[in-house]
Amino acid sequence: MKILVCIKQVPDAKDVRLDPKTNTLSREGVQSIINPYDRHALEEAVRLKEKHGGTVIVLTMGPPQAQEILRESVSCGADEAVLVSDRAFAGADTLATTYTLSQAIKKIGGADLILCGKQAIDGDTAQVGPGLAVRMDIPYVTCVRKIVEVSDKTFVVERLMDDGYDEVEVELPALFTVVKEINEPRLPSLKGKMKAKKLAITTLTAADIDADTAQLGLKGSPTWVVRVFAPQLKGERTMIEGTVQAQVDQLAEKLMEWC
């Protein structure tokens, strides 16, 4: 089984800054990490490989320094790593990102199963996984919390819902986005670190993946960030005091006034 894991390098959530000129995340001088949800996707891929055999490939789109998270992924059990990197990819929204990733996946020969984290903690859209599946014309299941059954041609998974879960059977090739409930990611092993240090990472440019430049980066992004700002607090604050019943009565009166 060939399992592909899409991961993303994101700024550490406790040190996020915005560039006021470009309205994009400022990454200069900010520590980068593997997107936390993607760690769970990687862990599940490695567990599937250990139980059923196969190969785990990690793929990311980003600048050259994104090699760091690829090597970290290999140290946690991945077998191969692919970096899709080109200045033409800069400023890509989710539509342009899914196009670039789909072209890269085609270039490396596709996969039986693609795993992604539920969402990235920077953009927080949860669009890339489903969008990638649509680009590749394969079935997908979002918010997978458990893989129940595995066969050569199908998977049975549990999809997390607001009021429980659905059990879904999916034919391969397919794409799943996973939630944190699915597993507990492992730490890098010494053997894995040694392998990661020596690994030759495959790097693909826009030309390598036969990309249409009109669909890359800002050119291929129909959504643009026009302005970023911190919302200002408005309105008066009213403290409600007294017994529980008195507070309920006061709140009811206020709501009636506002209505």
C-alpha positions in Angstrom: 0.0 0.0 0.0 1.3 3.4 -1.0 0.3 6.0 1.6 0.8 9.7 1.1 0.7 12.2 3.9 0.3 15.9 3.2 1.8 18.0 5.9 2.3 21.7 6.3 4.9 23.9 8.0 3.1 26.4 10.2 4.2 29.1 12.6 4.1 28.2 16.3 0.7 29.4 17.5 2.2 31.2 20.5 4.4 33.4 18.2 2.1 34.4 15.4 2.6 37.8 13.7 1.0 39.5 10.7 2.8 41.5 8.1 0.8 44.8 7.9 2.0 45.5 4.3 1.1 42.1 2.7 -1.7 41.0 5.2 -0.1 37.6 5.3 1.5 35.7 8.2 5.0 36.9 8.9 7.3 33.9 9.1 10.6 35.7 9.5 12.1 35.0 12.9 9.1 32.8 13.9 9.6 29.2 14.9 7.9 26.8 12.5 6.4 23.4 13.4 4.5 20.6 11.8 0.8 21.4 11.7 -0.5 19.5 14.8 -3.3 17.8 13.0 -0.9 16.6 10.4 1.1 14.8 13.1 -1.9 12.6 13.7 -2.2 11.9 10.0 1.5 10.9 9.8 1.1 8.7 12.9 -1.9 6.9 11.4 0.0 6.3 8.2 2.9 4.8 10.0 0.6 2.5 12.0 -1.1 1.3 8.8 2.3 0.6 7.3 3.4 -1.3 10.4 0.2 -3.4 10.5 -0.5 -4.0 6.8 2.8 -3.2 5.0 3.5 -0.5 2.4 5.3 2.8 2.0 4.7 6.2 3.6 5.6 9.3 1.7 5.3 12.8 3.2 4.6 15.7 0.9 4.7 19.4 1.6 4.5 22.6 -0.4 6.7 25.4 1.0 10.0 27.2 1.0 13.4 25.3 1.2 13.4 25.4 5.0 10.3 23.2 4.9 12.8 20.3 4.6 13.0 20.5 8.4 9.5 19.1 8.9 10.0 16.5 6.2 13.1 15.2 8.0 11.2 15.3 11.3 8.4 13.2 9.7 11.0 10.6 8.4 12.4 10.4 11.9 8.9 9.5 13.1 8.5 6.6 10.6 7.9 8.0 7.1 9.9 6.3 4.3 10.3 9.1 1.7 9.9 12.8 1.5 8.9 15.2 -1.3 9.2 19.0 -1.2 7.2 21.1 -3.7 9.0 24.4 -3.7 9.0 27.4 -6.2 8.6 31.1 -5.9 5.6 30.8 -8.2 3.7 29.1 -5.4 3.9 32.1 -3.0 0.6 33.6 -1.8 -1.4 30.6 -2.8 -4.9 30.3 -1.4 -6.6 26.9 -0.8 -7.6 26.6 -4.5 -4.1 27.2 -5.8 -2.6 25.0 -3.1 -4.8 22.0 -4.0 -3.9 22.4 -7.7 -0.2 22.4 -6.9 -0.4 19.4 -4.6 -2.6 17.4 -7.1 0.0 18.1 -9.8 2.8 16.9 -7.5 0.9 13.8 -6.5 0.3 12.9 -10.2 4.0 13.5 -10.8 5.1 10.9 -8.2 2.6 8.3 -9.4 -0.4 8.9 -7.1 -1.2 6.9 -4.0 -3.6 4.3 -2.7 -4.5 6.4 0.3 -3.9 10.1 1.1 -4.0 11.3 4.7 -4.3 14.9 5.8 -4.9 16.7 9.1 -8.4 18.0 9.6 -7.2 21.6 9.1 -4.1 23.8 9.5 -3.8 26.0 12.5 -2.7 29.1 10.5 -5.4 29.3 7.7 -7.9 27.2 9.7 -10.1 26.6 6.6 -10.2 22.8 6.5 -10.6 23.1 2.7 -7.3 21.6 1.4 -8.1 18.0 2.1 -11.5 17.9 0.5 -10.4 20.2 -2.3 -7.4 18.0 -3.1 -9.7 14.9 -3.3 -12.0 16.7 -5.7 -9.1 17.8 -7.9 -8.0 14.1 -8.1 -11.5 12.8 -8.5 -11.3 10.4 -5.6 -13.7 9.8 -2.7 -12.9 11.4 0.6 -14.0 11.3 4.3 -13.4 14.2 6.6 -12.9 14.2 10.4 -11.9 10.5 10.6 -11.5 9.4 14.2 -10.9 5.7 13.7 -10.0 3.3 11.0 -12.1 0.2 11.7 -11.3 -2.2 8.9 -8.7 -2.4 6.1 -8.7 -4.5 2.9 -7.0 -4.4 -0.4 -9.7 -2.3 -2.0 -11.8 -0.7 0.8 -11.5 1.0 4.2 -14.2 1.2 6.8 -13.8 4.4 9.0 -15.6 6.3 11.7 -16.3 9.9 10.8 -16.7 12.2 13.8 -20.0 14.1 13.9 -21.5 16.7 16.4 -23.8 14.0 17.9 -21.7 10.9 17.6 -20.1 9.2 14.5 -20.9 7.7 11.2 -19.4 4.4 9.9 -18.4 4.8 6.3 -17.0 2.3 3.8 -14.8 3.8 1.1 -13.2 2.4 -2.0 -9.5 3.0 -2.7 -7.9 5.2 -3.8 -9.3 7.7 -1.3 -8.4 10.6 0.9 -9.1 11.0 4.7 -8.7 14.0 6.9 -8.1 13.0 10.5 -8.9 14.5 13.9 -6.7 14.4 17.0 -8.9 11.7 18.6 -7.5 9.1 16.1 -4.2 8.5 17.9 -1.3 9.8 20.0 1.7 10.8 17.7 5.0 9.1 18.6 8.3 10.9 19.3 11.2 10.7 16.8 13.4 7.6 17.3 17.2 7.6 17.3 17.2 5.3 14.3 14.6 7.5 12.6 16.8 10.6 13.2 19.8 8.9 11.7 17.8 7.9 8.6 16.3 11.4 8.3 19.7 13.0 8.4 21.0 11.0 5.5 17.7 11.0 3.4 17.8 12.7 0.0 14.6 14.7 -0.2 13.0 15.0 -3.7 12.4 18.6 -4.6 9.9 19.5 -7.3 9.4 22.9 -9.0 6.5 24.3 -11.0 8.2 23.1 -14.2 8.8 19.6 -12.7 5.1 19.1 -12.0 4.0 20.5 -15.4 2.0 23.2 -13.7 -0.1 25.9 -15.4 1.5 29.0 -14.0 -1.9 30.8 -14.3 -3.2 28.5 -11.5 -0.3 29.0 -9.1 0.3 31.4 -6.2 -1.4 34.7 -6.2 -2.2 34.4 -9.9 -4.3 31.3 -9.3 -5.9 32.5 -6.1 -9.4 34.0 -6.4 -9.4 34.8 -2.7 -7.2 37.7 -1.4 -6.7 39.1 2.1 -7.7 42.7 1.7 -7.3 43.8 5.3 -6.3 42.3 8.7 -7.3 44.0 11.9 -8.1 43.4 15.5 -11.8 44.0 16.3 -12.5 46.8 18.6 -14.7 46.2 21.6 -18.0 48.2 21.4 -20.9 48.7 23.7 -21.4 49.1 27.4 -20.8 46.5 30.0 -23.4 45.8 32.6 -22.7 43.8 35.8 -25.7 41.7 37.0 -25.6 40.9 40.7 -27.8 39.3 43.3 -29.3 35.9 43.7 -29.5 33.5 40.8 -33.2 34.3 40.4 -32.6 38.1 40.6 -29.8 37.8 38.0 -32.1 35.8 35.7 -34.9 38.4 36.0 -32.5 41.3 35.3 -31.1 39.5 32.3 -34.6 38.8 30.9 -35.4 42.5 31.3 -32.3 43.5 29.4 -33.0 41.0 26.6 -36.5 42.4 26.3 -35.1 45.9 26.0 -32.7 44.9 23.2 -35.4 43.0 21.3 
